[in-house]
Structure formats: structure tokens, C-alpha cells
């Protein structure tokens, strides 16, 4: 994850925002500067969708936030222990991987508990007694494995330990008082008479220690009475120590009160939880509850920020959520420089042109990188969209010149292609008022005032009439929720170079003063106004400042 650099346009993405992200990512990857991935911050509008489909380019992936998450950190992808694993094997793996704790999973990979060194030490020192294998329902296979034992005879009826552990070092007479049916008896491997006695007591398992040559008579006696018997190379003292480690980890692990993290949890949340707890490490699970590993404070501290490059915007309010936690590597934009601040230096390229893709096309030339047809088509689409087919006052000769160069690469006539794109993109049929307003909507802080301005390019302004009442109600509610002084919707006719403005909020006079118009039922015609950036925002700013 750390080597990925996201290239992101603004929220409520328009054609320039999306096409700039794709085109600049292509250039960065081509020159080997970054492992760049284009992303979008919202749904693709119809105009952009037309351009992408026309040039057979997939839509960028949706990026909801650049806040650091657990999945972004280099947490320990440790071996997850099954609940049946012996304590001996678990301890060996923990030492091998230098772990202080390890997650325990069920048969489906979901978290059951946490095994830690403190659990094991506490059990040895305070809790365990000669009945611990019985209490833990220890499988007989665990005992055989832990003692590296040779099975001489194993009863089909013996699956788990059901008795107490005894080290039989006394005579039959003295042992008679405390050895009971189903117990485990640990004895030296050459005591035939004691084996006979143990068989008569119907013990569950005889453990012969010391790797002595096993008397065939002992095996026969055990078989005849269906008493299991195994032989271990360990001496009696070591056997008594090792056999306890046959316990399944499920018995030892901490089961309740676990503090766990999901791979989708934010680092901010991790820090908050870790500051109020004192564990060495914490289990990490995925969204399905399956164990992925463990994480410690050290890994949170050294976690790298997500890296991002902004295109077609630089205002914090228009950037991806969590931008304050990201490492911004660069900006390519054609807008004003607003509330922009970074921790360290970066590449910032802003030019007074009509479109971000015009700047990116220049960068292709500067890097001497050939522009593929599909990338040329996307950049042409962006320039046509942002300059309103060269009619916008933001359009420059540079935009026009580069657009025609790109059109030559693509093999289309800009006006013909642009009209088809606008026609596909400006239809309002079937859209909700919320979707219409938000397809190109931006917030602005101007002095002490807050303003929301949406712009929709359409060739059918008359067709908006059925939506008007619902739209004004939506805008009024939006203004209240966001504490806007005024909410503005521009329906811009790119062909006739004019806009119809709709206004809601407590200070509609801002718009009347800005454009010297009278609002009739919250509406007015703005002849010659087609650019939000060059005409609307400056006029509204002046009106607010002069109020």
C-alpha cells in the first residue's frame, strides 16, 4: 500500500476532474515517477460517462477517505493458532516468531481468544494441578505428540484424557490408595509388575519413560485389558514437565474482554483505544470477523500516511475526506489557490487556463511522452466540457490550440463530438433534484459568508420547469443545514451562452446585487454568464464584500 499514490479530482466530480486524474496517472506511471492510481470522489455524471464509454476507458475506483486504516499499516500477519493446537507447539511458534501473544481461531478462522505468555506463566504458577489435562479435555493425540511417544497400544475408546496424572514411583500397595480408573500413570519403562497393577486399576493410559526396551509382556497385558500404553524417550522428570504442555490452547487462552480491531478501523480510533488500554498487541480481524494478525503501538507509530496528488482543485472542502492525514505530493490545478496548506514542500502547478487537462497535455509534451488515443480523447472531452466548447470566458488560445491537437490524435471534429457529449450529458430526465444539484456543486467561504454554488450544463432549460418547486425546497433545506447565506443553482445553456439562476437561503439579495437583476419567484436570467469560476464567484464575492 505504501508505494501507491492516489491521483484525485474533487468531490462531485466533473469531466475535467475525472479525466485529469486518469490522464495524469497515465503520465506519472509512464515516466516511472510514481505508482499512480486514479480515483474519483463521487458518482460519475452522464457527460463523463459518455466520454469514458466513447473511448473505452474504465471509471476510476471510488475513494471514500484517505484516513489511515488498520489495513494500511504493516501489522503482524502472524500464524493464526487453531484452538486444538498443543501448548508446546504454540509456545515454540511464539518463540520462533518473537510473539508475546497470538490469536486463536475456530474452525472457520474467526477469533476465539488470545494466547499470551502471561496466560501460560499464570497457569503454571497458580492454577494448574494434576487434573489439568482432564479439565482441558485434552485429546490423547496431543499427549502422544507432546511426549514424542511411540504408541504401543491405543484403545479405540480413549479419545481425551479423563483422569488425573500420577508419577508412579512407589509400590503397588502404596499406590492403591490414590490411583483410580481412567487416570494417567507415568512410570519407568521396566516395571512389569506395576503395569499389571495399573491394568487391574483400569487406568486410561500408561506412559513408559526412559526409552527402555519395552517388554512384550507389558504390551500384551495392556492389549488384553484394553488399556492404552505409550513409550516416550524422556525420563520421568522431563515427562512430568512436558505432559502438561499437551493442553489445547483453547483452555489457556483469554476468552472474554478482548480488545480487537477491524482492518477497516481508522488509526485515529486505534490511538484512542490504545491510550486507554495496556496490552502489548491486539488481534486484527477482517470485516467478516476472520483473524488477520496482531498489531502493536509501535506499528501504529511508524505507519505511513497515504500519498495523494490533487488535480482540478486545491481547496480542503473539495478534497477527499481525511486529506489532513494524507501526504500531499503535488497539485495540478487551474483554479484560485484557497485554504491550502501542507506540512512539507510539494510540486504545485497552477496555470490560468480553462481546463486542468490542458495543463496535463502540456506536461505530456514537456516529458516527451506520446499521448495514446484514449487519453487524448479524455483530455479533449475535459477541455470541451470546462470551456463549454470554447465559449467560456475562461477559455484561452492555449486551451483551443491543445484541444485541436488532441482532436487530430483522436480523429474527431471538436464541435461535432462536443455537441454529442453535451447532449448525452445534459439530459435531466429521470434525475432527482438532489442528483441534479449535486452533480457539480461546490462550497465557498467568502469573508464571513458561506455560499453553495451548483452548476448544471443543459440544452433543455425549459424542461427544468417541473423540477423547480422541489429544487427550491431542496436548496432551502441545504442552506439551513449548512448555514449558507445563499444557495445558488445555475442552469447553463452552452449554446446560447446564458444561464438561468435559481436562489434559496436567507440572503437572496447577494445574487441580485452581484448581477444587477431582480429575482422573480427565486429565478432570473443571466445573459452571457456561463462560468462559475470567472463570472459567478467573483461577482458574488464582490457583492458580499460590498454589503
TILOTOR-234322 format. One line per field, with one value per residue (C-alpha): residue number from 1; z, y, x; residue in one letter. Coordinates in nm, 3 decimals. Each point is the difference from the previous one (the first is absolute). Layout:
BEGIN
seq NUM_... .
w Z_... .
v Y_... .
u X_... .
type a_... .
***
This chain:
BEGIN
seq 1_2_3_4_5_6_7_8_9_10_11_12_13_14_15_16_17_18_19_20_21_22_23_24_25_26_27_28_29_30_31_32_33_34_35_36_37_38_39_40_41_42_43_44_45_46_47_48_49_50_51_52_53_54_55_56_57_58_59_60_61_62_63_64_65_66_67_68_69_70_71_72_73_74_75_76_77_78_79_80_81_82_83_84_85_86_87_88_89_90_91_92_93_94_95_96_97_98_99_100_101_102_103_104_105_106_107_108_109_110_111_112_113_114_115_116_117_118_119_120_121_122_123_124_125_126_127_128_129_130_131_132_133_134_135_136_137_138_139_140_141_142_143_144_145_146_147_148_149_150_151_152_153_154_155_156_157_158_159_160_161_162_163_164_165_166_167_168_169_170_171_172_173_174_175_176_177_178_179_180_181_182_183_184_185_186_187_188_189_190_191_192_193_194_195_196_197_198_199_200_201_202_203_204_205_206_207_208_209_210_211_212_213_214_215_216_217_218_219_220_221_222_223_224_225_226_227_228_229_230_231_232_233_234_235_236_237_238_239_240_241_242_243_244_245_246_247_248_249_250_251_252_253_254_255_256_257_258_259_260_261_262_263_264_265_266_267_268_269_270_271_272_273_274_275_276_277_278_279_280_281_282_283_284_285_286_287_288_289_290_291_292_293_294_295_296_297_298_299_300_301_302_303_304_305_306_307_308_309_310_311_312_313_314_315_316_317_318_319_320_321_322_323_324_325_326_327_328_329_330_331_332_333_334_335_336_337_338_339_340_341_342_343_344_345_346_347_348_349_350_351_352_353_354_355_356_357_358_359_360_361_362_363_364_365_366_367_368_369_370_371_372_373_374_375_376_377_378_379_380_381_382_383_384_385_386_387_388_389_390_391_392_393_394_395_396_397_398_399_400_401_402_403_404_405_406_407_408_409_410_411_412_413_414_415_416_417_418_419_420_421_422_423_424_425_426_427_428_429_430_431_432_433_434_435_436_437_438_439_440_441_442_443_444_445_446_447_448_449_450_451_452_453_454_455_456_457_458_459_460_461_462_463_464_465_466_467_468_469_470_471_472_473_474_475_476_477_478_479_480_481_482_483_484_485_486_487_488_489_490_491_492_493_494_495_496_497_498_499_500_501_502_503_504_505_506_507_508_509_510_511_512_513_514_515_516_517_518_519_520_521_522_523_524_525_526_527_528_529_530_531_532_533_534_535_536_537_538_539_540_541_542_543_544_545_546_547 .
w 0.000_0.089_-0.358_-0.147_-0.081_-0.050_-0.264_0.095_-0.137_0.215_0.161_-0.228_-0.289_-0.341_-0.328_0.052_0.353_-0.111_-0.330_0.163_0.264_-0.266_-0.237_0.263_0.153_-0.343_-0.041_0.349_-0.055_-0.349_0.123_0.301_0.259_0.210_0.016_-0.070_0.031_-0.122_0.236_0.011_0.299_-0.112_-0.268_-0.365_-0.176_-0.336_-0.199_0.149_-0.043_-0.369_-0.040_0.185_-0.201_-0.330_0.052_0.173_0.330_0.335_0.270_0.280_0.329_0.267_0.289_0.309_0.229_0.036_0.374_0.108_0.075_0.156_-0.347_-0.097_0.286_0.003_0.276_0.078_-0.234_0.259_-0.021_0.143_0.251_-0.008_0.328_0.001_-0.024_0.288_0.244_-0.083_-0.374_0.062_0.233_-0.255_-0.276_0.224_0.075_-0.365_-0.110_0.303_0.106_0.340_-0.092_-0.277_-0.116_0.021_-0.262_-0.035_-0.289_-0.221_0.067_0.235_0.320_0.313_0.237_0.057_0.127_0.178_0.189_0.315_-0.043_-0.010_0.292_0.213_-0.070_0.093_0.314_0.142_-0.155_-0.144_0.199_-0.075_-0.149_-0.253_-0.304_0.102_0.054_-0.337_-0.179_-0.148_-0.308_0.041_-0.328_0.174_0.272_-0.255_-0.204_0.297_0.145_-0.343_0.102_-0.173_0.016_0.119_0.029_-0.023_0.100_-0.237_0.306_0.106_-0.178_0.276_0.340_0.267_0.310_0.231_-0.079_0.231_0.018_0.129_0.196_0.296_0.051_-0.110_0.360_0.054_-0.342_0.059_0.209_-0.258_-0.357_-0.152_-0.319_-0.313_0.164_-0.182_0.154_-0.072_0.092_-0.082_-0.309_0.169_0.275_-0.123_0.333_0.036_-0.349_0.105_0.302_-0.211_-0.245_0.288_0.110_-0.354_-0.054_-0.325_-0.111_0.102_-0.093_0.003_0.039_-0.073_-0.340_0.153_-0.216_0.049_0.132_-0.239_0.305_0.099_-0.340_0.007_0.348_-0.109_-0.321_0.177_0.242_-0.258_0.190_-0.218_0.035_-0.155_0.032_0.014_-0.031_0.283_0.355_0.268_0.117_-0.349_-0.087_0.300_-0.123_-0.367_0.038_0.134_-0.332_-0.176_0.109_-0.298_-0.017_0.017_0.374_0.068_-0.219_0.115_-0.119_0.114_0.008_-0.310_-0.161_-0.374_-0.309_-0.345_-0.314_-0.077_0.330_-0.026_0.158_0.190_0.167_0.070_0.178_0.213_0.108_0.055_0.220_0.239_0.001_0.074_-0.212_-0.192_-0.315_-0.124_-0.234_-0.346_-0.178_-0.341_-0.064_0.020_0.341_-0.131_0.170_-0.204_0.257_0.288_0.034_0.255_0.094_-0.183_-0.328_0.043_0.069_-0.305_-0.237_-0.323_-0.116_-0.322_-0.290_-0.231_-0.287_-0.050_-0.347_-0.095_0.358_0.302_0.252_0.308_-0.015_-0.350_0.079_0.111_0.361_0.229_-0.221_0.314_0.080_-0.349_-0.149_-0.291_-0.262_-0.258_-0.150_-0.363_-0.019_-0.192_0.285_0.266_0.285_0.306_0.352_-0.099_0.242_0.023_0.249_-0.253_-0.346_-0.310_-0.374_-0.054_-0.357_-0.054_-0.325_-0.104_-0.268_-0.071_0.098_0.210_-0.288_-0.209_0.257_0.002_-0.380_0.020_0.252_-0.247_-0.250_0.262_0.091_-0.369_0.062_-0.286_0.080_-0.072_-0.184_0.302_0.227_-0.270_-0.027_0.374_0.017_-0.303_0.172_0.312_-0.191_-0.197_0.323_0.211_-0.277_-0.112_-0.350_0.005_0.087_0.366_0.091_0.178_-0.333_-0.128_-0.329_0.167_0.085_-0.355_-0.160_0.215_-0.046_-0.379_0.033_0.214_-0.250_-0.274_0.208_0.066_-0.352_0.086_-0.068_0.339_-0.058_-0.126_0.279_0.262_-0.097_0.024_0.343_0.129_-0.130_0.181_0.314_0.041_-0.003_0.331_-0.067_0.281_0.238_0.354_0.105_0.240_-0.279_-0.231_0.261_0.117_-0.334_0.002_0.336_0.200_0.335_0.046_0.307_-0.103_0.288_0.277_-0.249_-0.108_-0.351_-0.190_-0.380_-0.234_-0.378_-0.248_-0.376_-0.191_-0.342_0.133_0.263_-0.073_0.092_0.353_0.080_0.158_0.240_0.117_0.313_0.132_-0.082_0.191_0.300_-0.014_-0.026_0.290_0.219_-0.116_0.093_0.348_0.062_-0.117_0.138_-0.348_-0.052_-0.346_-0.210_-0.377_-0.294_-0.350_-0.299_-0.275_-0.369_-0.170_-0.344_0.071_0.253_0.286_0.335_0.194_0.370_0.286_0.351_0.354_0.348_0.235_-0.215_-0.362_-0.042_-0.036_-0.345_-0.094_0.091_-0.164_-0.342_0.021_-0.054_0.168_0.111_-0.113_0.207_0.097_-0.368_-0.248_-0.338_-0.012_-0.363_-0.091_0.332_-0.048_0.226_0.372_0.055_-0.203_0.014_0.284_0.290_-0.057_-0.030_0.314_0.184_-0.089_0.104_0.339_0.059_-0.092_0.215 .
v 0.000_0.249_0.036_0.085_0.365_0.092_0.264_0.161_0.262_0.183_-0.109_-0.004_-0.079_0.158_-0.105_0.194_-0.138_-0.362_0.024_0.196_-0.272_-0.273_0.192_0.121_-0.348_-0.138_0.259_-0.057_-0.376_0.039_0.208_-0.230_0.272_-0.165_-0.303_0.225_-0.111_0.228_0.030_0.182_0.150_-0.055_-0.128_0.057_0.240_-0.080_0.221_-0.163_-0.343_0.076_0.096_-0.308_-0.236_0.172_-0.056_-0.340_0.108_-0.139_0.234_0.063_-0.177_0.182_0.131_0.087_0.112_0.024_-0.038_-0.263_-0.333_-0.320_-0.157_0.267_-0.084_-0.258_-0.207_-0.352_-0.256_-0.268_-0.367_-0.039_-0.286_-0.252_-0.069_-0.365_0.089_-0.128_0.247_-0.136_0.067_0.341_0.102_-0.115_0.205_0.307_-0.019_-0.058_0.305_0.209_0.041_0.106_-0.107_-0.184_-0.009_-0.328_-0.081_-0.244_-0.242_0.285_0.234_0.229_0.132_-0.209_0.142_0.119_-0.205_0.194_-0.080_0.132_-0.250_-0.287_0.121_0.068_-0.351_-0.165_0.203_0.030_-0.211_-0.334_-0.323_-0.371_0.014_0.274_-0.233_-0.132_0.349_0.109_-0.301_-0.068_-0.226_-0.310_0.092_0.312_-0.210_-0.231_0.293_0.200_-0.295_-0.107_-0.338_-0.335_-0.153_-0.357_-0.045_0.253_-0.082_0.116_0.118_0.244_0.336_0.256_-0.002_-0.081_-0.048_0.136_-0.006_-0.211_-0.065_-0.355_-0.046_-0.201_-0.362_-0.141_-0.001_0.369_0.098_-0.183_0.283_0.274_-0.138_-0.027_-0.113_0.208_0.169_0.055_-0.187_0.103_-0.275_-0.124_-0.219_-0.322_-0.052_-0.294_-0.070_0.359_-0.012_-0.306_0.193_0.304_-0.219_-0.145_0.358_0.068_0.311_0.189_0.027_-0.141_0.218_-0.193_0.233_-0.022_-0.173_-0.336_-0.307_-0.074_-0.344_-0.172_-0.133_0.358_0.068_-0.326_0.069_0.346_-0.129_-0.281_0.249_0.285_0.236_0.242_0.009_0.227_0.032_0.334_0.061_0.258_-0.098_0.012_0.353_0.153_-0.197_0.145_0.348_-0.058_-0.172_0.321_0.164_-0.236_0.232_0.149_0.376_0.051_-0.083_0.249_0.296_0.313_-0.037_0.306_0.374_0.000_0.332_-0.058_0.218_-0.037_0.056_0.278_0.188_0.336_0.062_0.287_-0.253_-0.234_0.273_0.087_-0.361_-0.074_0.309_-0.151_-0.357_-0.155_-0.314_-0.082_-0.084_-0.024_-0.250_0.128_-0.143_0.069_0.114_-0.363_-0.050_-0.220_0.040_0.181_0.055_0.228_0.364_0.187_0.364_0.006_-0.091_0.281_0.254_-0.096_-0.032_0.195_0.254_-0.057_0.194_0.210_0.249_0.248_0.094_0.261_0.131_0.107_0.107_-0.221_-0.001_-0.151_-0.262_-0.360_-0.060_-0.035_0.213_0.153_-0.344_-0.061_0.081_0.237_-0.043_0.245_0.210_0.070_0.256_0.295_0.157_0.259_-0.108_-0.012_-0.146_-0.220_-0.097_-0.295_-0.123_-0.023_0.130_-0.137_0.047_0.256_0.088_0.247_0.185_0.248_-0.228_-0.125_-0.362_-0.215_-0.244_0.280_0.022_-0.379_-0.009_0.254_-0.225_-0.291_0.220_0.110_-0.362_-0.101_-0.270_-0.106_0.042_-0.313_0.050_-0.081_0.242_0.268_-0.056_0.041_0.319_0.140_-0.083_0.184_0.313_0.010_-0.044_0.258_0.262_-0.071_-0.076_0.301_0.243_0.054_0.317_-0.228_-0.152_0.111_-0.038_-0.264_-0.206_0.031_-0.083_-0.308_-0.118_-0.004_-0.189_-0.260_-0.016_-0.083_-0.289_-0.127_0.062_0.199_0.349_0.183_0.175_-0.314_-0.218_0.270_0.042_-0.374_-0.008_0.298_-0.147_-0.328_0.175_0.275_-0.200_0.042_-0.267_-0.254_0.186_0.105_0.363_-0.114_-0.166_0.299_0.244_-0.210_-0.103_0.311_0.171_0.186_0.179_0.335_0.200_0.367_0.229_-0.081_-0.137_-0.360_-0.070_-0.315_0.020_-0.278_0.017_-0.227_0.023_-0.081_0.063_-0.029_0.271_0.011_-0.367_0.091_0.165_-0.312_-0.026_0.364_-0.018_-0.313_0.140_0.326_-0.198_-0.218_0.304_0.175_-0.305_-0.026_0.364_-0.057_-0.315_0.156_0.347_0.147_0.367_-0.094_-0.318_0.049_-0.227_0.098_-0.169_0.091_-0.014_-0.049_0.065_0.334_0.108_0.082_-0.139_-0.019_0.053_-0.141_0.133_-0.116_0.093_0.299_0.251_-0.016_0.366_-0.114_-0.139_0.301_0.239_-0.215_-0.005_0.308_-0.211_-0.040_-0.350_-0.097_-0.296_-0.076_0.000_0.231_-0.018_0.080_0.079_-0.070_-0.172_-0.352_-0.030_-0.059_0.061_0.318_0.160_-0.130_-0.041_0.340_0.180_-0.167_0.077_0.369_0.015_-0.154_0.223_0.312_-0.088 .
u 0.000_0.273_0.130_-0.341_-0.066_-0.364_-0.078_-0.328_-0.232_-0.253_-0.325_-0.305_0.236_-0.046_0.159_0.324_0.040_-0.036_0.189_0.284_0.042_0.015_0.228_0.244_0.021_0.088_0.276_0.145_0.009_0.148_0.295_0.044_-0.042_-0.270_-0.222_-0.298_-0.363_-0.282_-0.297_-0.332_-0.181_-0.356_-0.233_0.084_-0.237_-0.159_0.236_0.310_-0.155_-0.050_0.368_0.125_-0.218_0.081_0.372_-0.035_0.157_-0.110_-0.124_0.253_-0.059_-0.200_0.212_-0.204_0.279_0.378_-0.013_0.251_-0.162_0.129_0.018_0.254_0.237_0.276_-0.158_0.121_-0.153_0.071_-0.085_-0.347_-0.017_-0.283_-0.174_0.120_0.370_0.213_0.147_0.343_-0.033_-0.157_0.282_0.259_-0.166_-0.024_0.373_0.083_-0.203_0.097_-0.364_-0.127_-0.352_-0.182_-0.364_-0.190_-0.265_-0.286_-0.046_-0.128_0.292_-0.193_0.152_-0.057_0.258_0.354_0.295_0.272_0.316_-0.166_-0.288_0.249_0.212_-0.307_-0.129_0.331_0.049_-0.350_-0.274_0.102_-0.003_0.010_-0.352_0.077_0.002_-0.340_-0.142_0.133_-0.158_0.342_-0.005_0.217_0.172_0.131_0.164_0.162_0.129_0.129_0.192_0.135_-0.137_-0.011_-0.347_0.017_-0.375_-0.281_-0.356_-0.272_-0.193_0.272_-0.043_0.057_0.167_-0.258_0.209_0.270_0.373_0.218_0.373_0.004_0.323_-0.130_-0.108_-0.334_-0.117_0.068_-0.138_-0.327_-0.141_-0.002_0.022_-0.346_-0.168_0.084_0.304_0.331_0.291_0.360_0.247_0.350_-0.007_0.124_-0.261_-0.207_-0.165_-0.117_-0.149_-0.203_-0.122_-0.095_-0.189_-0.198_-0.084_-0.128_0.208_-0.060_0.363_0.336_0.300_0.330_0.299_0.369_-0.005_0.073_-0.046_-0.370_-0.086_-0.243_-0.181_-0.091_-0.155_-0.193_-0.140_-0.120_-0.156_-0.182_-0.158_-0.051_0.231_0.193_0.378_0.264_0.377_0.187_0.375_-0.019_0.093_-0.266_0.084_-0.010_-0.314_-0.179_0.091_-0.077_-0.335_-0.160_0.083_-0.243_-0.282_-0.189_0.050_-0.377_0.020_0.279_-0.099_-0.177_-0.359_-0.192_0.057_0.219_0.088_0.006_0.033_-0.150_0.207_-0.250_0.057_0.176_0.339_-0.161_-0.231_0.293_0.193_-0.301_-0.058_0.369_0.038_-0.257_0.133_0.338_0.031_0.317_-0.194_-0.356_-0.170_-0.095_-0.305_-0.151_-0.358_-0.115_0.160_0.282_0.334_0.266_0.277_0.096_0.099_0.211_0.053_0.331_-0.166_-0.253_0.275_0.205_-0.298_0.039_-0.257_-0.191_0.150_-0.213_0.023_-0.284_-0.120_-0.260_-0.029_0.201_-0.266_-0.026_-0.380_0.007_0.265_-0.043_-0.100_0.301_0.225_0.154_0.147_0.141_0.338_-0.078_0.274_-0.125_-0.277_-0.093_-0.279_-0.143_-0.198_0.079_0.227_-0.223_0.036_0.292_0.275_0.237_0.258_0.282_0.093_-0.171_-0.038_-0.277_-0.093_-0.282_-0.056_-0.274_-0.139_-0.348_0.059_0.231_0.039_0.150_0.280_0.042_0.017_0.282_0.177_-0.018_0.185_0.254_0.073_0.008_-0.261_-0.225_-0.371_-0.207_-0.330_-0.218_0.191_-0.012_-0.375_-0.052_0.207_-0.187_-0.331_0.114_0.107_-0.326_-0.195_0.185_0.014_-0.355_0.120_0.236_-0.285_0.094_0.191_0.246_0.100_0.339_0.178_0.215_-0.312_-0.128_0.336_0.057_-0.361_0.044_0.331_-0.175_-0.288_0.251_0.133_-0.352_-0.129_-0.312_-0.133_-0.018_-0.336_-0.174_0.137_-0.064_-0.366_-0.055_0.166_-0.200_-0.324_0.067_0.110_-0.258_-0.321_-0.181_-0.260_-0.028_0.230_-0.097_0.041_0.272_0.194_-0.043_0.127_0.293_0.146_0.222_-0.040_0.264_0.011_0.174_0.098_0.006_0.088_-0.246_-0.255_-0.056_-0.126_-0.095_0.009_-0.110_0.023_-0.173_0.062_-0.318_-0.143_-0.354_-0.051_-0.375_-0.019_0.109_-0.336_-0.159_0.296_0.006_-0.216_0.168_0.344_-0.061_-0.123_0.310_0.229_-0.175_0.054_0.363_0.060_-0.142_0.203_0.327_-0.073_0.040_-0.077_-0.113_-0.033_0.026_-0.082_0.110_-0.159_0.245_-0.085_0.335_-0.145_-0.168_0.263_-0.236_-0.104_-0.323_0.068_-0.212_0.057_-0.084_0.119_-0.036_0.195_-0.128_0.095_0.362_-0.085_-0.215_0.282_0.266_-0.169_-0.227_-0.311_-0.338_-0.093_-0.347_-0.120_0.365_0.107_0.175_0.173_0.373_0.080_0.362_0.075_0.131_0.308_-0.031_0.369_0.050_-0.343_-0.213_0.247_0.170_-0.337_-0.137_0.324_-0.024_-0.364_0.079_0.301_-0.198_-0.302 .
type x_x_x_x_x_x_x_x_x_x_x_x_x_x_x_x_x_x_x_x_x_x_x_x_x_x_x_x_x_x_x_x_x_x_x_x_x_x_x_x_x_x_x_x_x_x_x_x_x_x_x_x_x_x_x_x_x_x_x_x_x_x_x_x_x_x_x_x_x_x_x_x_x_x_x_x_x_x_x_x_x_x_x_x_x_x_x_x_x_x_x_x_x_x_x_x_x_x_x_x_x_x_x_x_x_x_x_x_x_x_x_x_x_x_x_x_x_x_x_x_x_x_x_x_x_x_x_x_x_x_x_x_x_x_x_x_x_x_x_x_x_x_x_x_x_x_x_x_x_x_x_x_x_x_x_x_x_x_x_x_x_x_x_x_x_x_x_x_x_x_x_x_x_x_x_x_x_x_x_x_x_x_x_x_x_x_x_x_x_x_x_x_x_x_x_x_x_x_x_x_x_x_x_x_x_x_x_x_x_x_x_x_x_x_x_x_x_x_x_x_x_x_x_x_x_x_x_x_x_x_x_x_x_x_x_x_x_x_x_x_x_x_x_x_x_x_x_x_x_x_x_x_x_x_x_x_x_x_x_x_x_x_x_x_x_x_x_x_x_x_x_x_x_x_x_x_x_x_x_x_x_x_x_x_x_x_x_x_x_x_x_x_x_x_x_x_x_x_x_x_x_x_x_x_x_x_x_x_x_x_x_x_x_x_x_x_x_x_x_x_x_x_x_x_x_x_x_x_x_x_x_x_x_x_x_x_x_x_x_x_x_x_x_x_x_x_x_x_x_x_x_x_x_x_x_x_x_x_x_x_x_x_x_x_x_x_x_x_x_x_x_x_x_x_x_x_x_x_x_x_x_x_x_x_x_x_x_x_x_x_x_x_x_x_x_x_x_x_x_x_x_x_x_x_x_x_x_x_x_x_x_x_x_x_x_x_x_x_x_x_x_x_x_x_x_x_x_x_x_x_x_x_x_x_x_x_x_x_x_x_x_x_x_x_x_x_x_x_x_x_x_x_x_x_x_x_x_x_x_x_x_x_x_x_x_x_x_x_x_x_x_x_x_x_x_x_x_x_x_x_x_x_x_x_x_x_x_x_x_x_x_x_x_x_x_x_x_x_x_x_x_x_x_x_x_x_x_x_x_x_x_x_x_x_x_x_x_x_x_x_x_x_x_x_x_x_x_x_x_x_x_x_x_x_x_x_x_x_x_x_x_x_x_x_x_x_x .
***
